[in-house]
Amino acid sequence: MRASTYFRVREDRVDKTGKVSLRHDSRLYKIGLGRAHKGRPVKLLIADLNVRVIDSNGELIRELTLDPSRCYQPLARL
């Protein structure tokens, strides 16, 4: 039997270094969004380890799977 998915929504503002914080399993993580977004209000849509960050217009800024082995979740480099 599969356990149910844990959903939640969190509102935040991107800090001056381009990050937002997220607490998961009693541990604090920092998610990199880029300094271009500093001061921008965002919502984090969380489903277990899957996180989507959207702005106030609903535009997707970042989508990621939280890596519990890292406190900082950097932007992927292409």
PDB file with SEQRES, HELIX, SHEET and CRYST1 records, atoms N, CA, C and O in Angstrom:
SEQRES   1 A   78  MET ARG ALA SER THR TYR PHE ARG VAL ARG GLU ASP ARG          
SEQRES   2 A   78  VAL ASP LYS THR GLY LYS VAL SER LEU ARG HIS ASP SER          
SEQRES   3 A   78  ARG LEU TYR LYS ILE GLY LEU GLY ARG ALA HIS LYS GLY          
SEQRES   4 A   78  ARG PRO VAL LYS LEU LEU ILE ALA ASP LEU ASN VAL ARG          
SEQRES   5 A   78  VAL ILE ASP SER ASN GLY GLU LEU ILE ARG GLU LEU THR          
SEQRES   6 A   78  LEU ASP PRO SER ARG CYS TYR GLN PRO LEU ALA ARG LEU          
HELIX    1 AA1 ARG A   35  HIS A   37  5                                   3    
SHEET    1 AA1 4 PHE A   7  ARG A  13  0                                        
SHEET    2 AA1 4 PRO A  41  ALA A  47 -1                                        
SHEET    3 AA1 4 ASN A  50  ASP A  55 -1                                        
SHEET    4 AA1 4 LEU A  60  THR A  65 -1                                        
SHEET    1 AA2 3 LYS A  19  HIS A  24  0                                        
SHEET    2 AA2 3 ARG A  27  GLY A  32 -1                                        
SHEET    3 AA2 3 TYR A  72  GLN A  73  1                                        
CRYST1    1.000    1.000    1.000  90.00  90.00  90.00 P 1           1          
ATOM      1  N   MET A   1       0.839  -1.182   0.000  1.00  0.00           N  
ATOM      2  CA  MET A   1       0.000   0.000   0.000  1.00  0.00           C  
ATOM      3  C   MET A   1       0.889   1.253   0.000  1.00  0.00           C  
ATOM      4  O   MET A   1       1.879   1.315   0.729  1.00  0.00           O  
ATOM      5  N   ARG A   2       0.538   2.228  -0.804  1.00  0.00           N  
ATOM      6  CA  ARG A   2       1.319   3.455  -0.926  1.00  0.00           C  
ATOM      7  C   ARG A   2       0.829   4.505   0.056  1.00  0.00           C  
ATOM      8  O   ARG A   2      -0.374   4.735   0.183  1.00  0.00           O  
ATOM      9  N   ALA A   3       1.763   5.139   0.749  1.00  0.00           N  
ATOM     10  CA  ALA A   3       1.407   6.214   1.681  1.00  0.00           C  
ATOM     11  C   ALA A   3       0.927   7.419   0.880  1.00  0.00           C  
ATOM     12  O   ALA A   3       1.340   7.616  -0.262  1.00  0.00           O  
ATOM     13  N   SER A   4       0.061   8.218   1.478  1.00  0.00           N  
ATOM     14  CA  SER A   4      -0.461   9.382   0.770  1.00  0.00           C  
ATOM     15  C   SER A   4       0.593  10.482   0.671  1.00  0.00           C  
ATOM     16  O   SER A   4       1.505  10.564   1.494  1.00  0.00           O  
ATOM     17  N   THR A   5       0.452  11.315  -0.337  1.00  0.00           N  
ATOM     18  CA  THR A   5       1.372  12.418  -0.579  1.00  0.00           C  
ATOM     19  C   THR A   5       1.040  13.572   0.357  1.00  0.00           C  
ATOM     20  O   THR A   5      -0.131  13.878   0.584  1.00  0.00           O  
ATOM     21  N   TYR A   6       2.071  14.209   0.898  1.00  0.00           N  
ATOM     22  CA  TYR A   6       1.906  15.348   1.796  1.00  0.00           C  
ATOM     23  C   TYR A   6       2.021  16.633   0.981  1.00  0.00           C  
ATOM     24  O   TYR A   6       3.083  16.928   0.432  1.00  0.00           O  
ATOM     25  N   PHE A   7       0.936  17.395   0.900  1.00  0.00           N  
ATOM     26  CA  PHE A   7       0.892  18.644   0.148  1.00  0.00           C  
ATOM     27  C   PHE A   7       0.878  19.825   1.091  1.00  0.00           C  
ATOM     28  O   PHE A   7       0.273  19.763   2.161  1.00  0.00           O  
ATOM     29  N   ARG A   8       1.547  20.916   0.697  1.00  0.00           N  
ATOM     30  CA  ARG A   8       1.428  22.182   1.419  1.00  0.00           C  
ATOM     31  C   ARG A   8       1.857  23.328   0.525  1.00  0.00           C  
ATOM     32  O   ARG A   8       2.535  23.136  -0.484  1.00  0.00           O  
ATOM     33  N   VAL A   9       1.445  24.531   0.921  1.00  0.00           N  
ATOM     34  CA  VAL A   9       1.788  25.753   0.201  1.00  0.00           C  
ATOM     35  C   VAL A   9       2.454  26.685   1.191  1.00  0.00           C  
ATOM     36  O   VAL A   9       1.986  26.840   2.319  1.00  0.00           O  
ATOM     37  N   ARG A  10       3.533  27.298   0.777  1.00  0.00           N  
ATOM     38  CA  ARG A  10       4.259  28.228   1.645  1.00  0.00           C  
ATOM     39  C   ARG A  10       4.523  29.513   0.887  1.00  0.00           C  
ATOM     40  O   ARG A  10       5.008  29.484  -0.244  1.00  0.00           O  
ATOM     41  N   GLU A  11       4.204  30.644   1.507  1.00  0.00           N  
ATOM     42  CA  GLU A  11       4.492  31.950   0.908  1.00  0.00           C  
ATOM     43  C   GLU A  11       5.780  32.491   1.501  1.00  0.00           C  
ATOM     44  O   GLU A  11       6.046  32.319   2.691  1.00  0.00           O  
ATOM     45  N   ASP A  12       6.580  33.147   0.667  1.00  0.00           N  
ATOM     46  CA  ASP A  12       7.862  33.677   1.103  1.00  0.00           C  
ATOM     47  C   ASP A  12       8.248  34.828   0.192  1.00  0.00           C  
ATOM     48  O   ASP A  12       7.545  35.137  -0.770  1.00  0.00           O  
ATOM     49  N   ARG A  13       9.371  35.458   0.504  1.00  0.00           N  
ATOM     50  CA  ARG A  13       9.943  36.504  -0.325  1.00  0.00           C  
ATOM     51  C   ARG A  13      11.402  36.114  -0.562  1.00  0.00           C  
ATOM     52  O   ARG A  13      12.105  35.721   0.370  1.00  0.00           O  
ATOM     53  N   VAL A  14      11.845  36.222  -1.796  1.00  0.00           N  
ATOM     54  CA  VAL A  14      13.216  35.853  -2.153  1.00  0.00           C  
ATOM     55  C   VAL A  14      14.169  36.814  -1.436  1.00  0.00           C  
ATOM     56  O   VAL A  14      13.993  38.030  -1.499  1.00  0.00           O  
ATOM     57  N   ASP A  15      15.182  36.260  -0.754  1.00  0.00           N  
ATOM     58  CA  ASP A  15      16.119  37.106  -0.004  1.00  0.00           C  
ATOM     59  C   ASP A  15      17.093  37.814  -0.941  1.00  0.00           C  
ATOM     60  O   ASP A  15      17.062  37.599  -2.153  1.00  0.00           O  
ATOM     61  N   LYS A  16      17.950  38.653  -0.382  1.00  0.00           N  
ATOM     62  CA  LYS A  16      18.859  39.477  -1.192  1.00  0.00           C  
ATOM     63  C   LYS A  16      19.900  38.660  -1.946  1.00  0.00           C  
ATOM     64  O   LYS A  16      20.514  39.156  -2.890  1.00  0.00           O  
ATOM     65  N   THR A  17      20.102  37.409  -1.534  1.00  0.00           N  
ATOM     66  CA  THR A  17      21.059  36.551  -2.242  1.00  0.00           C  
ATOM     67  C   THR A  17      20.377  35.634  -3.256  1.00  0.00           C  
ATOM     68  O   THR A  17      21.034  34.798  -3.877  1.00  0.00           O  
ATOM     69  N   GLY A  18      19.056  35.788  -3.427  1.00  0.00           N  
ATOM     70  CA  GLY A  18      18.335  35.009  -4.428  1.00  0.00           C  
ATOM     71  C   GLY A  18      17.882  33.641  -3.964  1.00  0.00           C  
ATOM     72  O   GLY A  18      17.736  32.727  -4.776  1.00  0.00           O  
ATOM     73  N   LYS A  19      17.656  33.487  -2.653  1.00  0.00           N  
ATOM     74  CA  LYS A  19      17.254  32.191  -2.109  1.00  0.00           C  
ATOM     75  C   LYS A  19      15.959  32.299  -1.296  1.00  0.00           C  
ATOM     76  O   LYS A  19      15.599  33.374  -0.816  1.00  0.00           O  
ATOM     77  N   VAL A  20      15.279  31.177  -1.155  1.00  0.00           N  
ATOM     78  CA  VAL A  20      14.159  31.045  -0.216  1.00  0.00           C  
ATOM     79  C   VAL A  20      14.462  29.843   0.665  1.00  0.00           C  
ATOM     80  O   VAL A  20      15.236  28.965   0.284  1.00  0.00           O  
ATOM     81  N   SER A  21      13.853  29.807   1.842  1.00  0.00           N  
ATOM     82  CA  SER A  21      14.099  28.685   2.746  1.00  0.00           C  
ATOM     83  C   SER A  21      12.865  27.803   2.832  1.00  0.00           C  
ATOM     84  O   SER A  21      11.736  28.248   2.624  1.00  0.00           O  
ATOM     85  N   LEU A  22      13.113  26.556   3.140  1.00  0.00           N  
ATOM     86  CA  LEU A  22      12.048  25.565   3.255  1.00  0.00           C  
ATOM     87  C   LEU A  22      12.439  24.570   4.338  1.00  0.00           C  
ATOM     88  O   LEU A  22      13.541  24.022   4.326  1.00  0.00           O  
ATOM     89  N   ARG A  23      11.533  24.344   5.263  1.00  0.00           N  
ATOM     90  CA  ARG A  23      11.767  23.342   6.298  1.00  0.00           C  
ATOM     91  C   ARG A  23      11.093  22.045   5.861  1.00  0.00           C  
ATOM     92  O   ARG A  23       9.915  22.018   5.504  1.00  0.00           O  
ATOM     93  N   HIS A  24      11.880  20.973   5.901  1.00  0.00           N  
ATOM     94  CA  HIS A  24      11.367  19.646   5.547  1.00  0.00           C  
ATOM     95  C   HIS A  24      11.958  18.640   6.519  1.00  0.00           C  
ATOM     96  O   HIS A  24      13.174  18.588   6.703  1.00  0.00           O  
ATOM     97  N   ASP A  25      11.112  17.851   7.134  1.00  0.00           N  
ATOM     98  CA  ASP A  25      11.569  16.828   8.085  1.00  0.00           C  
ATOM     99  C   ASP A  25      12.457  17.435   9.176  1.00  0.00           C  
ATOM    100  O   ASP A  25      13.506  16.880   9.504  1.00  0.00           O  
ATOM    101  N   SER A  26      12.041  18.562   9.732  1.00  0.00           N  
ATOM    102  CA  SER A  26      12.746  19.267  10.810  1.00  0.00           C  
ATOM    103  C   SER A  26      14.121  19.797  10.409  1.00  0.00           C  
ATOM    104  O   SER A  26      14.943  20.096  11.275  1.00  0.00           O  
ATOM    105  N   ARG A  27      14.375  19.915   9.123  1.00  0.00           N  
ATOM    106  CA  ARG A  27      15.660  20.421   8.642  1.00  0.00           C  
ATOM    107  C   ARG A  27      15.411  21.589   7.695  1.00  0.00           C  
ATOM    108  O   ARG A  27      14.476  21.554   6.894  1.00  0.00           O  
ATOM    109  N   LEU A  28      16.243  22.622   7.783  1.00  0.00           N  
ATOM    110  CA  LEU A  28      16.077  23.815   6.964  1.00  0.00           C  
ATOM    111  C   LEU A  28      16.926  23.714   5.693  1.00  0.00           C  
ATOM    112  O   LEU A  28      18.121  23.423   5.751  1.00  0.00           O  
ATOM    113  N   TYR A  29      16.289  23.960   4.552  1.00  0.00           N  
ATOM    114  CA  TYR A  29      16.949  23.933   3.253  1.00  0.00           C  
ATOM    115  C   TYR A  29      16.857  25.314   2.625  1.00  0.00           C  
ATOM    116  O   TYR A  29      15.894  26.044   2.862  1.00  0.00           O  
ATOM    117  N   LYS A  30      17.853  25.675   1.826  1.00  0.00           N  
ATOM    118  CA  LYS A  30      17.858  26.917   1.053  1.00  0.00           C  
ATOM    119  C   LYS A  30      17.759  26.529  -0.418  1.00  0.00           C  
ATOM    120  O   LYS A  30      18.501  25.674  -0.901  1.00  0.00           O  
ATOM    121  N   ILE A  31      16.829  27.174  -1.118  1.00  0.00           N  
ATOM    122  CA  ILE A  31      16.600  26.890  -2.535  1.00  0.00           C  
ATOM    123  C   ILE A  31      17.039  28.106  -3.347  1.00  0.00           C  
ATOM    124  O   ILE A  31      16.507  29.203  -3.172  1.00  0.00           O  
ATOM    125  N   GLY A  32      17.996  27.908  -4.222  1.00  0.00           N  
ATOM    126  CA  GLY A  32      18.496  28.992  -5.061  1.00  0.00           C  
ATOM    127  C   GLY A  32      17.548  29.306  -6.199  1.00  0.00           C  
ATOM    128  O   GLY A  32      17.105  28.410  -6.917  1.00  0.00           O  
ATOM    129  N   LEU A  33      17.235  30.602  -6.362  1.00  0.00           N  
ATOM    130  CA  LEU A  33      16.374  31.058  -7.458  1.00  0.00           C  
ATOM    131  C   LEU A  33      17.088  32.064  -8.352  1.00  0.00           C  
ATOM    132  O   LEU A  33      16.671  32.288  -9.488  1.00  0.00           O  
ATOM    133  N   GLY A  34      18.146  32.664  -7.857  1.00  0.00           N  
ATOM    134  CA  GLY A  34      18.878  33.672  -8.612  1.00  0.00           C  
ATOM    135  C   GLY A  34      18.619  35.066  -8.074  1.00  0.00           C  
ATOM    136  O   GLY A  34      17.505  35.390  -7.662  1.00  0.00           O  
ATOM    137  N   ARG A  35      19.659  35.887  -8.080  1.00  0.00           N  
ATOM    138  CA  ARG A  35      19.545  37.256  -7.545  1.00  0.00           C  
ATOM    139  C   ARG A  35      18.595  38.130  -8.348  1.00  0.00           C  
ATOM    140  O   ARG A  35      18.123  39.144  -7.834  1.00  0.00           O  
ATOM    141  N   ALA A  36      18.303  37.771  -9.578  1.00  0.00           N  
ATOM    142  CA  ALA A  36      17.366  38.545 -10.396  1.00  0.00           C  
ATOM    143  C   ALA A  36      15.970  38.568  -9.768  1.00  0.00           C  
ATOM    144  O   ALA A  36      15.161  39.439 -10.088  1.00  0.00           O  
ATOM    145  N   HIS A  37      15.688  37.619  -8.879  1.00  0.00           N  
ATOM    146  CA  HIS A  37      14.369  37.519  -8.238  1.00  0.00           C  
ATOM    147  C   HIS A  37      14.340  38.128  -6.831  1.00  0.00           C  
ATOM    148  O   HIS A  37      13.316  38.039  -6.155  1.00  0.00           O  
ATOM    149  N   LYS A  38      15.434  38.742  -6.375  1.00  0.00           N  
ATOM    150  CA  LYS A  38      15.498  39.226  -4.988  1.00  0.00           C  
ATOM    151  C   LYS A  38      14.335  40.174  -4.676  1.00  0.00           C  
ATOM    152  O   LYS A  38      13.992  41.055  -5.463  1.00  0.00           O  
ATOM    153  N   GLY A  39      13.748  39.958  -3.501  1.00  0.00           N  
ATOM    154  CA  GLY A  39      12.627  40.760  -3.040  1.00  0.00           C  
ATOM    155  C   GLY A  39      11.280  40.353  -3.611  1.00  0.00           C  
ATOM    156  O   GLY A  39      10.253  40.891  -3.199  1.00  0.00           O  
ATOM    157  N   ARG A  40      11.260  39.436  -4.528  1.00  0.00           N  
ATOM    158  CA  ARG A  40      10.025  39.013  -5.195  1.00  0.00           C  
ATOM    159  C   ARG A  40       9.209  38.095  -4.289  1.00  0.00           C  
ATOM    160  O   ARG A  40       9.753  37.142  -3.732  1.00  0.00           O  
ATOM    161  N   PRO A  41       7.901  38.368  -4.130  1.00  0.00           N  
ATOM    162  CA  PRO A  41       7.064  37.444  -3.363  1.00  0.00           C  
ATOM    163  C   PRO A  41       6.809  36.175  -4.186  1.00  0.00           C  
ATOM    164  O   PRO A  41       6.525  36.248  -5.381  1.00  0.00           O  
ATOM    165  N   VAL A  42       6.913  35.025  -3.539  1.00  0.00           N  
ATOM    166  CA  VAL A  42       6.727  33.744  -4.221  1.00  0.00           C  
ATOM    167  C   VAL A  42       5.890  32.807  -3.361  1.00  0.00           C  
ATOM    168  O   VAL A  42       5.710  33.016  -2.161  1.00  0.00           O  
ATOM    169  N   LYS A  43       5.389  31.770  -4.017  1.00  0.00           N  
ATOM    170  CA  LYS A  43       4.717  30.674  -3.321  1.00  0.00           C  
ATOM    171  C   LYS A  43       5.470  29.399  -3.657  1.00  0.00           C  
ATOM    172  O   LYS A  43       5.872  29.182  -4.800  1.00  0.00           O  
ATOM    173  N   LEU A  44       5.657  28.560  -2.648  1.00  0.00           N  
ATOM    174  CA  LEU A  44       6.253  27.251  -2.845  1.00  0.00           C  
ATOM    175  C   LEU A  44       5.130  26.231  -2.757  1.00  0.00           C  
ATOM    176  O   LEU A  44       4.432  26.151  -1.746  1.00  0.00           O  
ATOM    177  N   LEU A  45       4.963  25.460  -3.807  1.00  0.00           N  
ATOM    178  CA  LEU A  45       3.962  24.400  -3.851  1.00  0.00           C  
ATOM    179  C   LEU A  45       4.708  23.093  -3.627  1.00  0.00           C  
ATOM    180  O   LEU A  45       5.516  22.680  -4.458  1.00  0.00           O  
ATOM    181  N   ILE A  46       4.435  22.447  -2.508  1.00  0.00           N  
ATOM    182  CA  ILE A  46       5.240  21.312  -2.066  1.00  0.00           C  
ATOM    183  C   ILE A  46       4.400  20.049  -2.036  1.00  0.00           C  
ATOM    184  O   ILE A  46       3.316  20.027  -1.452  1.00  0.00           O  
ATOM    185  N   ALA A  47       4.905  18.999  -2.667  1.00  0.00           N  
ATOM    186  CA  ALA A  47       4.284  17.678  -2.644  1.00  0.00           C  
ATOM    187  C   ALA A  47       5.402  16.691  -2.313  1.00  0.00           C  
ATOM    188  O   ALA A  47       6.149  16.266  -3.195  1.00  0.00           O  
ATOM    189  N   ASP A  48       5.508  16.334  -1.040  1.00  0.00           N  
ATOM    190  CA  ASP A  48       6.617  15.513  -0.548  1.00  0.00           C  
ATOM    191  C   ASP A  48       7.941  16.210  -0.871  1.00  0.00           C  
ATOM    192  O   ASP A  48       8.194  17.298  -0.354  1.00  0.00           O  
ATOM    193  N   LEU A  49       8.789  15.615  -1.710  1.00  0.00           N  
ATOM    194  CA  LEU A  49      10.077  16.224  -2.051  1.00  0.00           C  
ATOM    195  C   LEU A  49      10.028  17.060  -3.325  1.00  0.00           C  
ATOM    196  O   LEU A  49      11.023  17.685  -3.694  1.00  0.00           O  
ATOM    197  N   ASN A  50       8.895  17.077  -3.992  1.00  0.00           N  
ATOM    198  CA  ASN A  50       8.749  17.851  -5.224  1.00  0.00           C  
ATOM    199  C   ASN A  50       8.301  19.261  -4.887  1.00  0.00           C  
ATOM    200  O   ASN A  50       7.303  19.460  -4.193  1.00  0.00           O  
ATOM    201  N   VAL A  51       9.054  20.247  -5.388  1.00  0.00           N  
ATOM    202  CA  VAL A  51       8.795  21.655  -5.058  1.00  0.00           C  
ATOM    203  C   VAL A  51       8.689  22.462  -6.341  1.00  0.00           C  
ATOM    204  O   VAL A  51       9.520  22.339  -7.241  1.00  0.00           O  
ATOM    205  N   ARG A  52       7.659  23.283  -6.410  1.00  0.00           N  
ATOM    206  CA  ARG A  52       7.513  24.261  -7.495  1.00  0.00           C  
ATOM    207  C   ARG A  52       7.474  25.627  -6.855  1.00  0.00           C  
ATOM    208  O   ARG A  52       6.783  25.836  -5.858  1.00  0.00           O  
ATOM    209  N   VAL A  53       8.216  26.560  -7.428  1.00  0.00           N  
ATOM    210  CA  VAL A  53       8.234  27.940  -6.939  1.00  0.00           C  
ATOM    211  C   VAL A  53       7.589  28.795  -8.019  1.00  0.00           C  
ATOM    212  O   VAL A  53       8.043  28.809  -9.163  1.00  0.00           O  
ATOM    213  N   ILE A  54       6.516  29.517  -7.647  1.00  0.00           N  
ATOM    214  CA  ILE A  54       5.815  30.368  -8.595  1.00  0.00           C  
ATOM    215  C   ILE A  54       5.760  31.795  -8.062  1.00  0.00           C  
ATOM    216  O   ILE A  54       5.854  32.025  -6.857  1.00  0.00           O  
ATOM    217  N   ASP A  55       5.606  32.753  -8.982  1.00  0.00           N  
ATOM    218  CA  ASP A  55       5.465  34.146  -8.553  1.00  0.00           C  
ATOM    219  C   ASP A  55       3.992  34.465  -8.322  1.00  0.00           C  
ATOM    220  O   ASP A  55       3.143  33.577  -8.415  1.00  0.00           O  
ATOM    221  N   SER A  56       3.683  35.723  -8.022  1.00  0.00           N  
ATOM    222  CA  SER A  56       2.310  36.115  -7.691  1.00  0.00           C  
ATOM    223  C   SER A  56       1.356  35.999  -8.880  1.00  0.00           C  
ATOM    224  O   SER A  56       0.141  35.984  -8.688  1.00  0.00           O  
ATOM    225  N   ASN A  57       1.887  35.918 -10.110  1.00  0.00           N  
ATOM    226  CA  ASN A  57       1.065  35.734 -11.305  1.00  0.00           C  
ATOM    227  C   ASN A  57       0.895  34.265 -11.678  1.00  0.00           C  
ATOM    228  O   ASN A  57       0.214  33.942 -12.651  1.00  0.00           O  
ATOM    229  N   GLY A  58       1.510  33.384 -10.910  1.00  0.00           N  
ATOM    230  CA  GLY A  58       1.437  31.956 -11.190  1.00  0.00           C  
ATOM    231  C   GLY A  58       2.504  31.461 -12.150  1.00  0.00           C  
ATOM    232  O   GLY A  58       2.478  30.300 -12.559  1.00  0.00           O  
ATOM    233  N   GLU A  59       3.452  32.335 -12.518  1.00  0.00           N  
ATOM    234  CA  GLU A  59       4.530  31.943 -13.427  1.00  0.00           C  
ATOM    235  C   GLU A  59       5.535  31.066 -12.692  1.00  0.00           C  
ATOM    236  O   GLU A  59       5.987  31.398 -11.596  1.00  0.00           O  
ATOM    237  N   LEU A  60       5.874  29.947 -13.312  1.00  0.00           N  
ATOM    238  CA  LEU A  60       6.837  29.018 -12.720  1.00  0.00           C  
ATOM    239  C   LEU A  60       8.229  29.614 -12.766  1.00  0.00           C  
ATOM    240  O   LEU A  60       8.724  29.969 -13.836  1.00  0.00           O  
ATOM    241  N   ILE A  61       8.868  29.724 -11.599  1.00  0.00           N  
ATOM    242  CA  ILE A  61      10.244  30.220 -11.508  1.00  0.00           C  
ATOM    243  C   ILE A  61      11.219  29.055 -11.465  1.00  0.00           C  
ATOM    244  O   ILE A  61      12.267  29.078 -12.110  1.00  0.00           O  
ATOM    245  N   ARG A  62      10.857  28.037 -10.694  1.00  0.00           N  
ATOM    246  CA  ARG A  62      11.749  26.880 -10.568  1.00  0.00           C  
ATOM    247  C   ARG A  62      10.954  25.661 -10.133  1.00  0.00           C  
ATOM    248  O   ARG A  62       9.990  25.768  -9.374  1.00  0.00           O  
ATOM    249  N   GLU A  63      11.370  24.509 -10.623  1.00  0.00           N  
ATOM    250  CA  GLU A  63      10.796  23.229 -10.223  1.00  0.00           C  
ATOM    251  C   GLU A  63      11.958  22.307  -9.887  1.00  0.00           C  
ATOM    252  O   GLU A  63      12.929  22.228 -10.640  1.00  0.00           O  
ATOM    253  N   LEU A  64      11.863  21.606  -8.756  1.00  0.00           N  
ATOM    254  CA  LEU A  64      12.958  20.736  -8.348  1.00  0.00           C  
ATOM    255  C   LEU A  64      12.466  19.618  -7.449  1.00  0.00           C  
ATOM    256  O   LEU A  64      11.371  19.679  -6.891  1.00  0.00           O  
ATOM    257  N   THR A  65      13.288  18.611  -7.324  1.00  0.00           N  
ATOM    258  CA  THR A  65      13.096  17.564  -6.329  1.00  0.00           C  
ATOM    259  C   THR A  65      14.127  17.826  -5.244  1.00  0.00           C  
ATOM    260  O   THR A  65      15.329  17.828  -5.508  1.00  0.00           O  
ATOM    261  N   LEU A  66      13.659  18.044  -4.031  1.00  0.00           N  
ATOM    262  CA  LEU A  66      14.536  18.364  -2.911  1.00  0.00           C  
ATOM    263  C   LEU A  66      15.506  17.206  -2.657  1.00  0.00           C  
ATOM    264  O   LEU A  66      15.091  16.052  -2.551  1.00  0.00           O  
ATOM    265  N   ASP A  67      16.781  17.523  -2.561  1.00  0.00           N  
ATOM    266  CA  ASP A  67      17.812  16.529  -2.264  1.00  0.00           C  
ATOM    267  C   ASP A  67      18.103  16.615  -0.763  1.00  0.00           C  
ATOM    268  O   ASP A  67      18.799  17.534  -0.332  1.00  0.00           O  
ATOM    269  N   PRO A  68      17.586  15.681   0.040  1.00  0.00           N  
ATOM    270  CA  PRO A  68      17.756  15.747   1.496  1.00  0.00           C  
ATOM    271  C   PRO A  68      19.205  15.670   1.960  1.00  0.00           C  
ATOM    272  O   PRO A  68      19.483  15.977   3.120  1.00  0.00           O  
ATOM    273  N   SER A  69      20.133  15.273   1.105  1.00  0.00           N  
ATOM    274  CA  SER A  69      21.538  15.180   1.506  1.00  0.00           C  
ATOM    275  C   SER A  69      22.262  16.525   1.408  1.00  0.00           C  
ATOM    276  O   SER A  69      23.423  16.630   1.805  1.00  0.00           O  
ATOM    277  N   ARG A  70      21.581  17.566   0.877  1.00  0.00           N  
ATOM    278  CA  ARG A  70      22.206  18.883   0.697  1.00  0.00           C  
ATOM    279  C   ARG A  70      21.330  19.963   1.332  1.00  0.00           C  
ATOM    280  O   ARG A  70      20.126  20.012   1.079  1.00  0.00           O  
ATOM    281  N   CYS A  71      21.925  20.822   2.149  1.00  0.00           N  
ATOM    282  CA  CYS A  71      21.182  21.937   2.756  1.00  0.00           C  
ATOM    283  C   CYS A  71      20.867  23.010   1.722  1.00  0.00           C  
ATOM    284  O   CYS A  71      19.833  23.673   1.805  1.00  0.00           O  
ATOM    285  N   TYR A  72      21.763  23.182   0.744  1.00  0.00           N  
ATOM    286  CA  TYR A  72      21.558  24.181  -0.296  1.00  0.00           C  
ATOM    287  C   TYR A  72      21.201  23.479  -1.595  1.00  0.00           C  
ATOM    288  O   TYR A  72      21.889  22.553  -2.025  1.00  0.00           O  
ATOM    289  N   GLN A  73      20.117  23.929  -2.216  1.00  0.00           N  
ATOM    290  CA  GLN A  73      19.655  23.366  -3.476  1.00  0.00           C  
ATOM    291  C   GLN A  73      19.996  24.357  -4.587  1.00  0.00           C  
ATOM    292  O   GLN A  73      19.213  25.265  -4.865  1.00  0.00           O  
ATOM    293  N   PRO A  74      21.165  24.191  -5.227  1.00  0.00           N  
ATOM    294  CA  PRO A  74      21.606  25.175  -6.218  1.00  0.00           C  
ATOM    295  C   PRO A  74      20.802  25.088  -7.510  1.00  0.00           C  
ATOM    296  O   PRO A  74      20.147  24.086  -7.796  1.00  0.00           O  
ATOM    297  N   LEU A  75      20.876  26.170  -8.279  1.00  0.00           N  
ATOM    298  CA  LEU A  75      20.307  26.143  -9.625  1.00  0.00           C  
ATOM    299  C   LEU A  75      21.149  25.187 -10.473  1.00  0.00           C  
ATOM    300  O   LEU A  75      22.373  25.156 -10.344  1.00  0.00           O  
ATOM    301  N   ALA A  76      20.508  24.425 -11.322  1.00  0.00           N  
ATOM    302  CA  ALA A  76      21.242  23.508 -12.206  1.00  0.00           C  
ATOM    303  C   ALA A  76      21.987  24.324 -13.248  1.00  0.00           C  
ATOM    304  O   ALA A  76      21.443  25.279 -13.802  1.00  0.00           O  
ATOM    305  N   ARG A  77      23.206  23.957 -13.509  1.00  0.00           N  
ATOM    306  CA  ARG A  77      24.000  24.624 -14.547  1.00  0.00           C  
ATOM    307  C   ARG A  77      23.950  23.786 -15.813  1.00  0.00           C  
ATOM    308  O   ARG A  77      24.146  22.571 -15.790  1.00  0.00           O  
ATOM    309  N   LEU A  78      23.683  24.471 -16.918  1.00  0.00           N  
ATOM    310  CA  LEU A  78      23.604  23.753 -18.204  1.00  0.00           C  
ATOM    311  C   LEU A  78      24.911  23.822 -18.947  1.00  0.00           C  
ATOM    312  O   LEU A  78      25.027  23.276 -20.044  1.00  0.00           O  
TER     313      LEU A  78                                                      
END                                                                             
